[in-house]
Amino acid sequence: MIKEKLRERLGVRTCDQRSSRSWIAEHYPSFSIEPGFAEEDALWSPDRWETIEEHTVRSTELLEDIFDGDYGDYIVLAAHSGAIMSLLAATG
């Protein structure tokens, strides 16, 4: 399942902007996309960096959603180092 909040720290680089929901669905049809995943990226801004603290809050919200959900016995999070560092900060 593709989760909106499992992302790198948001910044002014265009590579930090995610692809549209329909592009993701077209190119990765075997993956489900979480409910509420908007067509256009509502988190990214071309002129603002997300603080490390904000990224940690987002990662905490992601983990709370995962722990509260029913995703089965095994969960794998695939992410880059910035998101992994944020997840580690979120878990202390």
KAGIKA-V268996 format. One record per backbone hydrogen bond with DSSP energy under -0.5 kcal/mol. NH is the residue of the N-H (numbers start at 1). CO is the residue of the C=O. E is the energy in kcal/mol with one decimal. If there is no record, write none. Layout:
NH/CO/E ; NH/CO/E
This chain:
2/32/-2.9 ; 3/1/-0.6 ; 6/3/-1.0 ; 7/5/-1.5 ; 16/13/-1.7 ; 17/14/-1.3 ; 21/39/-2.0 ; 24/20/-2.3 ; 25/21/-2.6 ; 26/22/-2.2 ; 27/23/-2.3 ; 28/24/-2.3 ; 31/28/-1.7 ; 34/2/-2.1 ; 37/34/-1.5 ; 38/36/-0.8 ; 42/40/-0.6 ; 48/45/-1.0 ; 50/10/-3.6 ; 55/51/-2.2 ; 56/52/-2.2 ; 57/53/-2.1 ; 58/54/-2.4 ; 59/55/-2.4 ; 60/56/-2.4 ; 61/57/-2.5 ; 62/58/-2.1 ; 63/59/-2.6 ; 64/60/-2.6 ; 65/61/-2.2 ; 66/62/-2.4 ; 67/63/-3.1 ; 68/64/-2.1 ; 69/65/-1.0 ; 69/66/-0.5 ; 71/69/-0.6 ; 78/76/-0.6 ; 79/77/-0.6 ; 84/80/-2.1 ; 85/81/-2.8 ; 86/82/-1.7 ; 87/83/-2.3 ; 88/84/-2.4 ; 89/85/-2.2 ; 90/86/-2.3 ; 91/87/-1.5 ; 92/88/-0.6 ; 92/89/-0.7
